[in-house]
């Protein structure tokens, strides 16, 4: 498969079961044991990155550049959270997505996400150079 095989309107999805490692209370003390906003963002990024990754050359990868998260409902432990990511546009190296997530009872979130296709060896060289400056 190649990046050119992706067409705006295509979708991908993945699910996770809300477990203690996803809890808001693990991030901010005193908050409820529910699926956290950062976990929702991580699920969206995972879906988009893994899906697009199947269409890239071995020396390419994508990096997340932007994510907008509207977290609209709480999800307790044990419920399955599913994120559906829709490719909305491709412009050069930039990939734009919209997304929605649900827990089987409610739509729990929606938003947008943006990723860029990068050259993996060049990216790793820049990281190594940055580490050398610290």
ZAMARGU-4260 file (C-alpha; in steps of 0.2 Angstrom, whole numbers, plus 5000, padded with zeros to 4 digits):
<rodrens>
0) 5000/5000/5000 | 5005/5018/4997 | 5000/5035/5004 | 4992/5038/4988 | 4979/5024/4992
5) 4972/5035/5006 | 4957/5045/5000 | 4948/5059/5010 | 4932/5051/5018 | 4941/5034/5022
10) 4940/5029/5040 | 4949/5018/5053 | 4944/5014/5071 | 4951/5005/5086 | 4944/5002/5104
15) 4951/5000/5121 | 4942/4995/5137 | 4943/5009/5151 | 4955/5003/5164 | 4964/5010/5178
20) 4979/5016/5167 | 4966/5027/5158 | 4959/5036/5173 | 4958/5054/5175 | 4963/5051/5194
25) 4980/5045/5188 | 4983/5062/5181 | 4975/5074/5193 | 4972/5068/5211 | 4954/5070/5217
30) 4946/5068/5200 | 4935/5053/5196 | 4940/5035/5190 | 4934/5039/5172 | 4942/5038/5155
35) 4954/5054/5154 | 4955/5067/5141 | 4973/5063/5138 | 4969/5044/5135 | 4956/5050/5123
40) 4969/5060/5113 | 4981/5045/5114 | 4968/5033/5107 | 4965/5045/5092 | 4983/5047/5089
45) 4986/5029/5089 | 4972/5025/5077 | 4978/5038/5065 | 4996/5034/5066 | 4995/5016/5064
50) 4982/5017/5050 | 4993/5029/5040 | 5008/5020/5045 | 5002/5005/5035 | 5003/5016/5019
55) 5021/5023/5021 | 5038/5018/5015 | 5049/5010/5028 | 5059/5026/5030 | 5044/5036/5034
60) 5033/5039/5049 | 5020/5052/5054 | 5021/5064/5069 | 5006/5072/5077 | 5006/5091/5075
65) 4989/5096/5082 | 4974/5088/5091 | 4958/5096/5096 | 4948/5087/5109 | 4930/5090/5114
70) 4927/5078/5128 | 4909/5077/5130 | 4904/5063/5142 | 4912/5052/5155 | 4916/5034/5153
75) 4918/5022/5169 | 4929/5007/5171 | 4925/4992/5160 | 4916/5001/5146 | 4924/5000/5128
80) 4929/5016/5120 | 4930/5017/5101 | 4938/5031/5091 | 4933/5033/5073 | 4945/5043/5063
85) 4941/5050/5046 | 4954/5057/5034 | 4947/5074/5028 | 4962/5080/5018 | 4979/5077/5012
90) 4990/5092/5007 | 5008/5088/5003 | 5015/5080/5019 | 5000/5086/5030 | 4986/5074/5034
95) 4970/5081/5042 | 4957/5071/5051 | 4941/5073/5060 | 4936/5060/5074 | 4922/5054/5085
100) 4923/5043/5100 | 4909/5033/5109 | 4907/5021/5123 | 4892/5012/5117 | 4880/5023/5127
105) 4886/5040/5123 | 4896/5050/5110 | 4910/5054/5122 | 4921/5065/5111 | 4925/5073/5094
110) 4937/5084/5086 | 4951/5086/5074 | 4969/5079/5072 | 4983/5084/5061 | 4999/5073/5057
115) 5014/5076/5045 | 5023/5063/5035 | 5042/5064/5040 | 5058/5055/5034 | 5062/5044/5049
120) 5081/5044/5048 | 5081/5063/5046 | 5070/5065/5061 | 5081/5053/5072 | 5096/5063/5067
125) 5088/5079/5073 | 5084/5071/5089 | 5101/5065/5092 | 5108/5082/5088 | 5096/5090/5100
130) 5101/5077/5114 | 5119/5082/5111 | 5115/5101/5115 | 5107/5097/5132
</rodrens>
